[in-house]
Amino acid sequence: MILCGGKGTRLRDVTELLPKPMVPIGEQPILWHIMKTYAAFGCRRFILCLGYKREAFVDYFMNYHLRTSDATITLGHEPKIAFHGEVPESDWEVTLAGTGLDTLTGGRVWRAARYLKPQDNAFFLTYGDGVADIDVAAVLRTHRAEGRAITISAVRPAARFGEIALDGARVARFQEKPLVSNSFINGGFMAVSRRFLTDYLTSDPQMAFEQMPMRAAAAKGDMAVYRHEGFWQCMDTSREYELLNDLWARGAAPWTKAWK
């Protein structure tokens, strides 16, 4: 399940035309890059929680094969399409779940959960604006071993400012924009037990997943963590958009490590 419904206001110069998960890295949207990472670990069923500019996702996936393959189209009253060569990602199942224009993340998960299958005792959940070279299978193994309602991935974000260590009135250490911060944040790429839906969520469209639900799970000791020390990068700003596209253009995109 991928949260794709937000407006991405901090990337406004790009997202005026596209919802943030559809902002491209190279020729494909960042959403595709996220899905490719999950698919590399055998996860090929996706539920997209849509809201802002829903039509962009519908257009992209309805025309996916025409966008990515050579094809011959026979016109007429009964038009036919013949795709040439291998059709990419033909084993993906993508559910486009409308979850409301102004619904917050908790409400989106609640509404999209109706598309889970009876055998789905747990599911992955992430955001549509960040890529990582994370071991998705290890996240699931941690989740099953811990037996808690939710497992989050802890990542170290790229530091945006210089860091200083203080000793009284003396600066003990100064480091100008280190590659990563010393603190952890939730990087998405979560594993969620089905019982999280009933134990911590409600149908309230104004419920933010990151607020009361996650705080309550943490307070009850019902949240586990998988520490990811590798590459992780969100696309919140134009600078980060340019960074990810530069890595991709140079053939140096770390998040493709597990791709076949």
RALINVEN-V820000 format. One record per residue. RES is the residue in three letters. PSI is psi in whole degrees, 0 to 359 (* if undefined). OMEGA is omega in radians with two decimals (NA if undefined). NEAR is the number of other ideal C-beta (glycine too) atoms within 12 Angstrom. Layout:
((RES/PSI/OMEGA/NEAR) (RES/PSI/OMEGA/NEAR))
This chain:
((MET/126/-3.07/45) (ILE/127/-3.13/46) (LEU/114/-3.03/43) (CYS/14/-2.94/50) (GLY/352/-3.06/42) (GLY/171/-3.05/34) (LYS/347/3.08/23) (GLY/51/-3.02/35) (THR/334/-3.13/16) (ARG/350/3.07/20) (LEU/39/-2.94/29) (ARG/327/-3.10/18) (ASP/340/3.09/17) (VAL/320/-2.99/31) (THR/2/2.96/30) (GLU/329/-3.11/15) (LEU/329/-3.06/16) (LEU/145/2.94/30) (PRO/149/-2.98/40) (LYS/318/3.12/42) (PRO/344/3.13/46) (MET/1/3.08/38) (VAL/131/-2.96/42) (PRO/146/2.80/26) (ILE/110/-2.98/34) (GLY/229/-3.10/23) (GLU/353/-3.06/13) (GLN/150/3.14/27) (PRO/156/3.13/38) (ILE/329/3.08/43) (LEU/317/3.12/40) (TRP/320/3.13/38) (HIS/319/3.10/39) (ILE/314/-3.14/46) (MET/323/3.09/40) (LYS/322/3.11/31) (THR/313/3.10/40) (TYR/319/-3.13/39) (ALA/329/3.12/27) (ALA/338/3.11/23) (PHE/14/3.05/25) (GLY/6/3.13/16) (CYS/109/-3.04/31) (ARG/8/2.98/18) (ARG/127/-3.06/23) (PHE/140/2.99/38) (ILE/117/3.14/38) (LEU/123/-3.14/42) (CYS/102/-2.98/42) (LEU/154/3.09/38) (GLY/270/-3.12/34) (TYR/128/3.12/31) (LYS/49/3.14/27) (ARG/326/-3.06/26) (GLU/334/3.13/18) (ALA/323/3.11/30) (PHE/319/3.13/37) (VAL/313/-3.13/21) (ASP/316/-3.08/18) (TYR/312/-3.05/31) (PHE/328/3.07/30) (MET/330/-3.11/14) (ASN/20/-3.00/15) (TYR/311/-3.08/26) (HIS/324/3.09/23) (LEU/331/3.12/20) (ARG/332/-2.95/21) (THR/356/-3.10/22) (SER/153/2.92/20) (ASP/145/-3.10/16) (ALA/153/3.01/19) (THR/126/-3.11/14) (ILE/122/3.05/16) (THR/118/-3.09/11) (LEU/175/3.13/9) (GLY/191/-3.11/7) (HIS/334/3.10/6) (GLU/74/-3.06/8) (PRO/149/3.14/11) (LYS/150/3.10/12) (ILE/127/3.05/17) (ALA/118/3.12/15) (PHE/142/-3.09/19) (HIS/132/-3.14/14) (GLY/190/-3.10/13) (GLU/134/3.09/12) (VAL/117/-3.05/19) (PRO/147/3.07/21) (GLU/35/-3.08/25) (SER/347/-3.14/16) (ASP/8/3.09/15) (TRP/139/3.00/25) (GLU/116/-3.03/18) (VAL/118/3.08/29) (THR/121/3.12/27) (LEU/99/-3.02/28) (ALA/110/3.05/31) (GLY/119/-3.08/25) (THR/14/3.06/38) (GLY/144/-3.08/27) (LEU/317/-3.04/19) (ASP/12/3.13/15) (THR/140/3.09/32) (LEU/173/-2.93/30) (THR/320/3.11/39) (GLY/318/3.09/37) (GLY/326/3.12/32) (ARG/316/3.12/42) (VAL/316/-3.14/47) (TRP/314/-3.09/34) (ARG/321/-3.12/34) (ALA/341/-3.08/36) (ALA/342/3.13/31) (ARG/345/3.13/20) (TYR/2/2.98/25) (LEU/149/3.11/27) (LYS/156/-3.08/15) (PRO/327/-3.10/8) (GLN/358/-3.11/9) (ASP/84/3.11/23) (ASN/339/3.08/19) (ALA/158/3.12/31) (PHE/156/3.04/35) (PHE/149/3.08/40) (LEU/132/3.07/50) (THR/178/3.13/44) (TYR/155/-3.07/40) (GLY/27/-3.06/42) (ASP/21/-3.13/41) (GLY/143/3.13/39) (VAL/154/-3.11/47) (ALA/159/3.02/39) (ASP/40/-3.03/31) (ILE/146/3.07/39) (ASP/94/-3.08/25) (VAL/323/3.12/36) (ALA/324/3.13/21) (ALA/326/3.06/23) (VAL/315/-3.14/39) (LEU/320/3.11/30) (ARG/318/3.10/18) (THR/317/-3.13/29) (HIS/314/-3.13/34) (ARG/322/-3.12/18) (ALA/323/-3.09/14) (GLU/330/3.10/22) (GLY/26/3.13/19) (ARG/172/-3.03/29) (ALA/331/-3.10/33) (ILE/143/3.02/44) (THR/124/3.11/39) (ILE/160/3.06/39) (SER/124/3.11/38) (ALA/126/-3.12/28) (VAL/160/3.05/34) (ARG/113/-3.11/24) (PRO/158/3.02/27) (ALA/134/-3.12/27) (ALA/132/-3.13/18) (ARG/345/-3.08/19) (PHE/162/3.05/13) (GLY/147/-3.13/14) (GLU/140/3.09/20) (ILE/145/3.03/17) (ALA/131/-3.04/14) (LEU/142/3.01/11) (ASP/90/-3.03/10) (GLY/235/3.13/7) (ALA/4/-3.09/6) (ARG/139/3.01/10) (VAL/114/-3.09/13) (ALA/330/-3.14/12) (ARG/138/3.08/14) (PHE/131/3.11/15) (GLN/118/-3.10/17) (GLU/109/3.09/12) (LYS/71/3.06/15) (PRO/161/-3.07/20) (LEU/321/3.12/16) (VAL/155/3.08/23) (SER/160/3.10/21) (ASN/347/-3.08/15) (SER/156/3.12/14) (PHE/150/2.98/19) (ILE/167/3.04/25) (ASN/117/-3.11/32) (GLY/15/-3.04/36) (GLY/214/3.13/41) (PHE/58/-3.08/47) (MET/155/2.96/44) (ALA/132/-3.00/41) (VAL/127/3.03/44) (SER/149/-3.10/32) (ARG/328/-3.11/25) (ARG/343/3.07/20) (PHE/326/-3.10/36) (LEU/316/-3.09/32) (THR/332/-3.10/15) (ASP/330/-2.98/21) (TYR/346/-3.13/33) (LEU/159/2.99/35) (THR/180/-3.14/22) (SER/2/-3.12/19) (ASP/116/-3.11/22) (PRO/345/-3.14/22) (GLN/18/3.09/18) (MET/122/3.09/28) (ALA/126/-3.10/24) (PHE/325/-3.05/43) (GLU/352/-3.10/28) (GLN/249/-3.04/19) (MET/314/-3.09/22) (PRO/309/-3.11/35) (MET/323/3.12/32) (ARG/321/3.13/19) (ALA/319/3.12/23) (ALA/318/3.12/31) (ALA/318/-3.12/22) (ALA/329/-3.14/13) (LYS/5/-3.09/16) (GLY/26/-3.05/14) (ASP/18/-3.14/25) (MET/125/3.08/33) (ALA/170/-3.11/30) (VAL/142/2.97/27) (TYR/122/-3.12/36) (ARG/121/3.10/23) (HIS/113/-3.09/34) (GLU/2/-3.10/18) (GLY/208/-3.08/25) (PHE/137/3.00/30) (TRP/136/3.12/37) (GLN/128/3.04/40) (CYS/170/3.09/36) (MET/81/-3.11/40) (ASP/335/-3.02/27) (THR/168/3.09/24) (SER/324/3.12/18) (ARG/318/3.14/20) (GLU/325/3.04/29) (TYR/314/3.14/32) (GLU/322/3.12/19) (LEU/310/-3.11/25) (LEU/321/3.12/40) (ASN/327/3.09/27) (ASP/317/3.10/17) (LEU/317/-3.13/24) (TRP/316/-3.10/26) (ALA/327/-3.13/15) (ARG/0/-3.09/12) (GLY/28/-3.06/10) (ALA/35/-3.09/16) (ALA/106/-3.05/28) (PRO/334/-3.05/24) (TRP/354/3.13/37) (THR/8/-3.00/26) (LYS/321/-3.07/20) (ALA/356/-3.09/26) (TRP/144/3.09/21) (LYS/*/NA/12))
